[in-house]
Amino acid sequence: MPWDEAGQDRPVAHADNVHTFRLREGELNPVPGVRGQFSTMTFDNGLTLHLGEFEVENDCILNVPPRSGEPWVGGSIHILGNSVMRLPDGRCVPRYEQHTVLNRIDMPGTAFLLDGGQTVRHMSAVIPVKALKDMLDEETAGGLAPFLDPQGDVCAVETVPTTGRIRSLATSLFSERSPGPGRRLRLQGIASLVLAEVIDGYSQASSARALDAADWQYLGLEGTIRRIREGLGTPLSVEQLAAEAGMSAHRLNRLFLQETGRNCADYIRGERMTRAQSFLLSGRFTVKEVAASVGFNHVSNFTRAYRERFGETPSRVIRRVRP
């Protein structure tokens, strides 16, 4: 990636590589500077759903002005692709594949730094702050205080664990092609569930960060992560990994949640799928070879798992990258 995590970008060769992208109501809005489109749909409860899928041919910067009107809170995920989100306060947030955030940005100056040669599939569900506060009980609203400040000029972005449910719901939004009269209602329901899961994930992760684990347990976690990355082609169970680290499976899962935003099983699946995607994008291996290399004995199970995570089959990836 030409953009590092501090947001330092290499010089843009032409002014044409810097674009302003305003999200407007309506389906299939073209995205400047890339090949693809974004759709925006606002529902009666105030929730707005954004879906985008595009090919980034050359390194570029998309400047995204804030939504007009009252402040909003949103949950978003990159299902495919990577970017660096440069915030108005000068911070930069790397947005990795399968990376979920809860955010509220009131002021102008947000930009996405995109590396060329990739496909980006992104969704976000946003809602006005006042509408969200009306839906929350007092305790939940207190836990979301950084995002619900009525004063404005807020720039809050926090990483949220990408659970299997968030991933599945977000991916399903791109496969919901039915033109029937219930389509809009289905999209509203799925988008609402995604935002609810993101809010729950933020609350749970905040609680997990308050845990005080002993140093030896952190060392055990580091060893477990190395064990997983080196053994993706072998059977891996949470119970076995916990025993090797000298702790309970419950404790191992809490440490994984605290340090990675995912429980141990989700982390293993994520590492397997990331490794598989890397092999597939190289164009040098068959689907069967890739499946075996990341611990799947049956191609059908691998295909289903890959499609659930990335929204496309392994064979489609190979057809896309091979000349």
Contacts in CASP RR format, 6 or more apart in sequence:
PFRMAT RR
TARGET T0000
AUTHOR 0000-0000-0000
METHOD contacts of the structure
MODEL  1
MPWDEAGQDRPVAHADNVHTFRLREGELNPVPGVRGQFSTMTFDNGLTLH
LGEFEVENDCILNVPPRSGEPWVGGSIHILGNSVMRLPDGRCVPRYEQHT
VLNRIDMPGTAFLLDGGQTVRHMSAVIPVKALKDMLDEETAGGLAPFLDP
QGDVCAVETVPTTGRIRSLATSLFSERSPGPGRRLRLQGIASLVLAEVID
GYSQASSARALDAADWQYLGLEGTIRRIREGLGTPLSVEQLAAEAGMSAH
RLNRLFLQETGRNCADYIRGERMTRAQSFLLSGRFTVKEVAASVGFNHVS
NFTRAYRERFGETPSRVIRRVRP
1 82 0 8 1.000
1 84 0 8 1.000
1 115 0 8 1.000
2 9 0 8 1.000
2 10 0 8 1.000
2 59 0 8 1.000
2 115 0 8 1.000
3 9 0 8 1.000
3 10 0 8 1.000
3 83 0 8 1.000
3 84 0 8 1.000
3 92 0 8 1.000
3 113 0 8 1.000
3 115 0 8 1.000
4 84 0 8 1.000
5 84 0 8 1.000
5 92 0 8 1.000
5 94 0 8 1.000
6 92 0 8 1.000
7 84 0 8 1.000
7 86 0 8 1.000
7 92 0 8 1.000
7 113 0 8 1.000
9 61 0 8 1.000
9 84 0 8 1.000
9 113 0 8 1.000
10 59 0 8 1.000
12 18 0 8 1.000
12 59 0 8 1.000
12 60 0 8 1.000
12 61 0 8 1.000
16 33 0 8 1.000
17 33 0 8 1.000
17 58 0 8 1.000
17 59 0 8 1.000
17 60 0 8 1.000
17 61 0 8 1.000
18 60 0 8 1.000
18 61 0 8 1.000
18 63 0 8 1.000
19 32 0 8 1.000
19 33 0 8 1.000
19 60 0 8 1.000
19 61 0 8 1.000
19 62 0 8 1.000
19 63 0 8 1.000
20 32 0 8 1.000
20 62 0 8 1.000
20 63 0 8 1.000
20 64 0 8 1.000
20 65 0 8 1.000
21 31 0 8 1.000
21 32 0 8 1.000
21 38 0 8 1.000
21 62 0 8 1.000
21 63 0 8 1.000
21 64 0 8 1.000
22 64 0 8 1.000
22 65 0 8 1.000
23 29 0 8 1.000
23 38 0 8 1.000
23 40 0 8 1.000
23 50 0 8 1.000
23 64 0 8 1.000
23 67 0 8 1.000
24 40 0 8 1.000
25 40 0 8 1.000
25 41 0 8 1.000
25 42 0 8 1.000
26 39 0 8 1.000
26 40 0 8 1.000
26 41 0 8 1.000
27 39 0 8 1.000
27 40 0 8 1.000
27 41 0 8 1.000
28 37 0 8 1.000
28 38 0 8 1.000
28 39 0 8 1.000
29 37 0 8 1.000
29 38 0 8 1.000
29 39 0 8 1.000
29 40 0 8 1.000
30 36 0 8 1.000
30 37 0 8 1.000
31 37 0 8 1.000
31 38 0 8 1.000
31 52 0 8 1.000
31 54 0 8 1.000
31 62 0 8 1.000
32 62 0 8 1.000
33 60 0 8 1.000
33 62 0 8 1.000
34 54 0 8 1.000
34 55 0 8 1.000
34 56 0 8 1.000
34 57 0 8 1.000
34 60 0 8 1.000
34 114 0 8 1.000
34 120 0 8 1.000
35 54 0 8 1.000
35 55 0 8 1.000
35 57 0 8 1.000
36 52 0 8 1.000
36 53 0 8 1.000
36 54 0 8 1.000
36 55 0 8 1.000
37 52 0 8 1.000
37 53 0 8 1.000
37 54 0 8 1.000
38 50 0 8 1.000
38 51 0 8 1.000
38 52 0 8 1.000
38 54 0 8 1.000
39 49 0 8 1.000
39 50 0 8 1.000
39 51 0 8 1.000
39 52 0 8 1.000
40 48 0 8 1.000
40 49 0 8 1.000
40 50 0 8 1.000
41 48 0 8 1.000
41 49 0 8 1.000
41 184 0 8 1.000
41 187 0 8 1.000
42 48 0 8 1.000
42 49 0 8 1.000
43 49 0 8 1.000
43 184 0 8 1.000
43 188 0 8 1.000
43 191 0 8 1.000
45 127 0 8 1.000
45 131 0 8 1.000
45 188 0 8 1.000
45 192 0 8 1.000
46 127 0 8 1.000
46 128 0 8 1.000
46 131 0 8 1.000
47 125 0 8 1.000
47 126 0 8 1.000
47 127 0 8 1.000
47 131 0 8 1.000
47 188 0 8 1.000
47 191 0 8 1.000
47 192 0 8 1.000
47 195 0 8 1.000
48 67 0 8 1.000
48 72 0 8 1.000
48 125 0 8 1.000
48 126 0 8 1.000
48 127 0 8 1.000
49 123 0 8 1.000
49 124 0 8 1.000
49 125 0 8 1.000
49 173 0 8 1.000
49 187 0 8 1.000
49 188 0 8 1.000
49 191 0 8 1.000
50 76 0 8 1.000
50 122 0 8 1.000
50 123 0 8 1.000
50 124 0 8 1.000
50 125 0 8 1.000
50 126 0 8 1.000
51 122 0 8 1.000
51 123 0 8 1.000
51 173 0 8 1.000
51 174 0 8 1.000
52 120 0 8 1.000
52 121 0 8 1.000
52 122 0 8 1.000
52 123 0 8 1.000
53 119 0 8 1.000
53 120 0 8 1.000
53 121 0 8 1.000
53 122 0 8 1.000
53 174 0 8 1.000
54 119 0 8 1.000
54 120 0 8 1.000
55 117 0 8 1.000
55 118 0 8 1.000
55 119 0 8 1.000
55 120 0 8 1.000
56 114 0 8 1.000
56 115 0 8 1.000
56 116 0 8 1.000
56 117 0 8 1.000
56 118 0 8 1.000
56 119 0 8 1.000
56 120 0 8 1.000
57 116 0 8 1.000
57 117 0 8 1.000
58 116 0 8 1.000
58 117 0 8 1.000
59 113 0 8 1.000
59 114 0 8 1.000
59 115 0 8 1.000
59 116 0 8 1.000
60 114 0 8 1.000
60 116 0 8 1.000
61 111 0 8 1.000
61 112 0 8 1.000
61 113 0 8 1.000
61 114 0 8 1.000
62 111 0 8 1.000
62 112 0 8 1.000
62 114 0 8 1.000
63 109 0 8 1.000
63 110 0 8 1.000
63 111 0 8 1.000
64 110 0 8 1.000
64 111 0 8 1.000
64 112 0 8 1.000
65 108 0 8 1.000
65 109 0 8 1.000
65 110 0 8 1.000
66 105 0 8 1.000
66 106 0 8 1.000
66 107 0 8 1.000
66 108 0 8 1.000
66 109 0 8 1.000
66 110 0 8 1.000
67 126 0 8 1.000
70 128 0 8 1.000
70 129 0 8 1.000
70 130 0 8 1.000
71 104 0 8 1.000
71 106 0 8 1.000
71 128 0 8 1.000
71 129 0 8 1.000
71 152 0 8 1.000
71 154 0 8 1.000
72 104 0 8 1.000
72 126 0 8 1.000
72 127 0 8 1.000
72 128 0 8 1.000
72 129 0 8 1.000
73 102 0 8 1.000
73 103 0 8 1.000
73 104 0 8 1.000
73 126 0 8 1.000
73 127 0 8 1.000
73 129 0 8 1.000
73 132 0 8 1.000
73 144 0 8 1.000
73 147 0 8 1.000
73 148 0 8 1.000
74 102 0 8 1.000
74 103 0 8 1.000
74 104 0 8 1.000
74 124 0 8 1.000
74 125 0 8 1.000
74 126 0 8 1.000
74 127 0 8 1.000
74 195 0 8 1.000
74 198 0 8 1.000
75 100 0 8 1.000
75 101 0 8 1.000
75 102 0 8 1.000
75 103 0 8 1.000
75 124 0 8 1.000
75 125 0 8 1.000
75 126 0 8 1.000
75 160 0 8 1.000
75 194 0 8 1.000
75 195 0 8 1.000
75 198 0 8 1.000
76 100 0 8 1.000
76 101 0 8 1.000
76 103 0 8 1.000
76 122 0 8 1.000
76 123 0 8 1.000
76 124 0 8 1.000
76 125 0 8 1.000
77 98 0 8 1.000
77 99 0 8 1.000
77 100 0 8 1.000
77 101 0 8 1.000
77 122 0 8 1.000
77 123 0 8 1.000
77 124 0 8 1.000
77 162 0 8 1.000
77 166 0 8 1.000
77 167 0 8 1.000
77 170 0 8 1.000
77 194 0 8 1.000
78 95 0 8 1.000
78 96 0 8 1.000
78 97 0 8 1.000
78 98 0 8 1.000
78 99 0 8 1.000
78 120 0 8 1.000
78 121 0 8 1.000
78 122 0 8 1.000
79 97 0 8 1.000
79 98 0 8 1.000
79 121 0 8 1.000
79 122 0 8 1.000
79 123 0 8 1.000
79 167 0 8 1.000
79 170 0 8 1.000
79 171 0 8 1.000
79 174 0 8 1.000
79 310 0 8 1.000
79 311 0 8 1.000
80 97 0 8 1.000
80 118 0 8 1.000
80 119 0 8 1.000
80 120 0 8 1.000
80 121 0 8 1.000
80 310 0 8 1.000
80 311 0 8 1.000
81 96 0 8 1.000
81 97 0 8 1.000
81 118 0 8 1.000
81 119 0 8 1.000
81 120 0 8 1.000
81 121 0 8 1.000
82 94 0 8 1.000
82 95 0 8 1.000
82 96 0 8 1.000
82 97 0 8 1.000
82 115 0 8 1.000
82 118 0 8 1.000
83 94 0 8 1.000
83 95 0 8 1.000
83 112 0 8 1.000
83 113 0 8 1.000
83 114 0 8 1.000
83 115 0 8 1.000
83 120 0 8 1.000
84 92 0 8 1.000
84 93 0 8 1.000
84 94 0 8 1.000
84 95 0 8 1.000
84 112 0 8 1.000
84 113 0 8 1.000
85 92 0 8 1.000
85 93 0 8 1.000
85 94 0 8 1.000
85 95 0 8 1.000
85 101 0 8 1.000
85 110 0 8 1.000
85 111 0 8 1.000
85 112 0 8 1.000
85 113 0 8 1.000
85 157 0 8 1.000
86 92 0 8 1.000
86 109 0 8 1.000
86 110 0 8 1.000
86 111 0 8 1.000
86 112 0 8 1.000
86 113 0 8 1.000
87 93 0 8 1.000
87 105 0 8 1.000
87 109 0 8 1.000
87 110 0 8 1.000
87 155 0 8 1.000
87 157 0 8 1.000
88 105 0 8 1.000
88 107 0 8 1.000
88 108 0 8 1.000
88 109 0 8 1.000
88 110 0 8 1.000
88 155 0 8 1.000
89 155 0 8 1.000
91 155 0 8 1.000
91 157 0 8 1.000
93 101 0 8 1.000
93 157 0 8 1.000
93 159 0 8 1.000
95 101 0 8 1.000
95 112 0 8 1.000
97 274 0 8 1.000
97 277 0 8 1.000
98 162 0 8 1.000
98 167 0 8 1.000
98 270 0 8 1.000
98 309 0 8 1.000
99 159 0 8 1.000
99 162 0 8 1.000
100 159 0 8 1.000
100 160 0 8 1.000
100 161 0 8 1.000
100 162 0 8 1.000
100 166 0 8 1.000
100 198 0 8 1.000
101 157 0 8 1.000
101 158 0 8 1.000
101 159 0 8 1.000
101 160 0 8 1.000
102 147 0 8 1.000
102 157 0 8 1.000
102 158 0 8 1.000
102 160 0 8 1.000
102 198 0 8 1.000
102 199 0 8 1.000
102 202 0 8 1.000
103 147 0 8 1.000
103 156 0 8 1.000
103 157 0 8 1.000
103 158 0 8 1.000
104 129 0 8 1.000
104 146 0 8 1.000
104 147 0 8 1.000
104 154 0 8 1.000
104 155 0 8 1.000
104 156 0 8 1.000
105 154 0 8 1.000
105 155 0 8 1.000
105 156 0 8 1.000
105 157 0 8 1.000
106 152 0 8 1.000
106 153 0 8 1.000
106 154 0 8 1.000
106 155 0 8 1.000
107 153 0 8 1.000
107 155 0 8 1.000
114 120 0 8 1.000
121 174 0 8 1.000
121 311 0 8 1.000
123 170 0 8 1.000
123 173 0 8 1.000
123 174 0 8 1.000
123 194 0 8 1.000
125 191 0 8 1.000
125 192 0 8 1.000
125 194 0 8 1.000
125 195 0 8 1.000
125 198 0 8 1.000
126 195 0 8 1.000
127 195 0 8 1.000
129 147 0 8 1.000
129 148 0 8 1.000
129 150 0 8 1.000
132 144 0 8 1.000
132 148 0 8 1.000
133 141 0 8 1.000
133 148 0 8 1.000
136 144 0 8 1.000
140 199 0 8 1.000
140 203 0 8 1.000
141 148 0 8 1.000
142 148 0 8 1.000
143 203 0 8 1.000
143 206 0 8 1.000
144 199 0 8 1.000
144 202 0 8 1.000
144 203 0 8 1.000
146 154 0 8 1.000
146 156 0 8 1.000
146 158 0 8 1.000
147 154 0 8 1.000
147 156 0 8 1.000
158 202 0 8 1.000
159 205 0 8 1.000
159 261 0 8 1.000
160 166 0 8 1.000
160 198 0 8 1.000
160 201 0 8 1.000
160 202 0 8 1.000
160 205 0 8 1.000
160 261 0 8 1.000
161 201 0 8 1.000
161 204 0 8 1.000
161 205 0 8 1.000
161 257 0 8 1.000
161 260 0 8 1.000
161 261 0 8 1.000
161 262 0 8 1.000
161 266 0 8 1.000
162 261 0 8 1.000
162 262 0 8 1.000
162 266 0 8 1.000
163 197 0 8 1.000
163 201 0 8 1.000
163 262 0 8 1.000
163 266 0 8 1.000
164 266 0 8 1.000
165 197 0 8 1.000
166 194 0 8 1.000
166 197 0 8 1.000
166 198 0 8 1.000
167 308 0 8 1.000
167 309 0 8 1.000
168 308 0 8 1.000
169 190 0 8 1.000
169 193 0 8 1.000
169 194 0 8 1.000
169 197 0 8 1.000
170 194 0 8 1.000
171 308 0 8 1.000
171 309 0 8 1.000
171 310 0 8 1.000
171 311 0 8 1.000
172 190 0 8 1.000
173 187 0 8 1.000
173 190 0 8 1.000
173 191 0 8 1.000
173 194 0 8 1.000
174 311 0 8 1.000
175 311 0 8 1.000
176 183 0 8 1.000
176 186 0 8 1.000
176 187 0 8 1.000
176 190 0 8 1.000
178 186 0 8 1.000
204 257 0 8 1.000
205 257 0 8 1.000
205 258 0 8 1.000
205 261 0 8 1.000
208 254 0 8 1.000
208 257 0 8 1.000
208 258 0 8 1.000
208 261 0 8 1.000
209 258 0 8 1.000
211 254 0 8 1.000
211 258 0 8 1.000
213 251 0 8 1.000
213 254 0 8 1.000
213 255 0 8 1.000
213 258 0 8 1.000
217 245 0 8 1.000
217 247 0 8 1.000
217 251 0 8 1.000
217 255 0 8 1.000
218 255 0 8 1.000
218 259 0 8 1.000
220 245 0 8 1.000
220 246 0 8 1.000
220 247 0 8 1.000
221 245 0 8 1.000
221 252 0 8 1.000
221 255 0 8 1.000
221 256 0 8 1.000
221 259 0 8 1.000
223 245 0 8 1.000
224 241 0 8 1.000
224 244 0 8 1.000
224 245 0 8 1.000
224 252 0 8 1.000
224 264 0 8 1.000
225 267 0 8 1.000
227 236 0 8 1.000
227 241 0 8 1.000
227 244 0 8 1.000
228 236 0 8 1.000
228 241 0 8 1.000
228 267 0 8 1.000
228 268 0 8 1.000
228 271 0 8 1.000
229 271 0 8 1.000
232 268 0 8 1.000
232 271 0 8 1.000
232 272 0 8 1.000
232 275 0 8 1.000
232 293 0 8 1.000
232 294 0 8 1.000
232 295 0 8 1.000
233 272 0 8 1.000
233 292 0 8 1.000
233 293 0 8 1.000
233 294 0 8 1.000
233 295 0 8 1.000
234 295 0 8 1.000
235 295 0 8 1.000
236 268 0 8 1.000
238 249 0 8 1.000
238 252 0 8 1.000
238 253 0 8 1.000
238 264 0 8 1.000
238 265 0 8 1.000
239 249 0 8 1.000
241 252 0 8 1.000
241 264 0 8 1.000
242 248 0 8 1.000
242 249 0 8 1.000
242 251 0 8 1.000
242 252 0 8 1.000
242 264 0 8 1.000
245 252 0 8 1.000
247 255 0 8 1.000
249 264 0 8 1.000
252 264 0 8 1.000
253 263 0 8 1.000
253 264 0 8 1.000
253 265 0 8 1.000
256 262 0 8 1.000
256 263 0 8 1.000
256 264 0 8 1.000
256 267 0 8 1.000
257 263 0 8 1.000
260 267 0 8 1.000
262 270 0 8 1.000
269 305 0 8 1.000
269 309 0 8 1.000
270 309 0 8 1.000
272 294 0 8 1.000
272 295 0 8 1.000
272 296 0 8 1.000
272 305 0 8 1.000
273 294 0 8 1.000
273 305 0 8 1.000
273 306 0 8 1.000
273 309 0 8 1.000
273 310 0 8 1.000
275 293 0 8 1.000
275 294 0 8 1.000
276 290 0 8 1.000
276 291 0 8 1.000
276 293 0 8 1.000
276 294 0 8 1.000
276 302 0 8 1.000
276 306 0 8 1.000
276 314 0 8 1.000
277 306 0 8 1.000
277 310 0 8 1.000
277 317 0 8 1.000
279 285 0 8 1.000
279 289 0 8 1.000
279 290 0 8 1.000
279 293 0 8 1.000
279 294 0 8 1.000
280 287 0 8 1.000
280 290 0 8 1.000
280 314 0 8 1.000
280 317 0 8 1.000
280 318 0 8 1.000
280 321 0 8 1.000
281 317 0 8 1.000
281 321 0 8 1.000
282 321 0 8 1.000
283 318 0 8 1.000
283 321 0 8 1.000
283 322 0 8 1.000
285 293 0 8 1.000
286 318 0 8 1.000
287 299 0 8 1.000
287 302 0 8 1.000
287 303 0 8 1.000
287 314 0 8 1.000
287 315 0 8 1.000
287 318 0 8 1.000
288 299 0 8 1.000
290 302 0 8 1.000
290 314 0 8 1.000
291 297 0 8 1.000
291 298 0 8 1.000
291 299 0 8 1.000
291 301 0 8 1.000
291 302 0 8 1.000
291 303 0 8 1.000
291 314 0 8 1.000
294 302 0 8 1.000
296 302 0 8 1.000
296 305 0 8 1.000
302 314 0 8 1.000
303 313 0 8 1.000
303 314 0 8 1.000
303 315 0 8 1.000
306 312 0 8 1.000
306 313 0 8 1.000
306 314 0 8 1.000
307 313 0 8 1.000
END
